[in-house]
């Protein structure tokens, strides 16, 4: 099964860097040197602790337009980085403890699984995307619970 992984949109990340404010909320974005690996929710690469500057802000992931998705904290590189636009699963996310949420059209969570370190994450993604009632997936950090990226089927 083909799928695409998308972090936050480039335009949104650039707006936060420019305004130093959380989109939709106006809360100040917090600037700091990375103390953990992250990842950046735009380029989906891990941060280098003690080296990379990052911004922390409140973000509400996109749902299906008819329901309220819960907001939470996310990090992006403080300086410009290009949004992940590659094929397949981002290598930078493979070492993270991942939870995969299967979501239905009304944004209900219809299944939740933790990525199995013994199997490729692509297997878990494919299984959930093939499940009846699943419209898209959210990747979350399995320990912190925060949003990382959205996964959608690729038609065709």
ABEGO torsion letter per residue (X at the ends): XBBBBBBBBAAAAAAAAAAGBBBGAGBBBBBBBBABAOBBAAAGBBBBBGABBBBBBBBBBBBAGABBBBBBBBBBBABBBBBBABBEBBAAAAABBBBBBBBBAAGBBABBBBBBAABBAAAAAAAAAABBGBABBBBBBAAAGBBABBBBBBBX
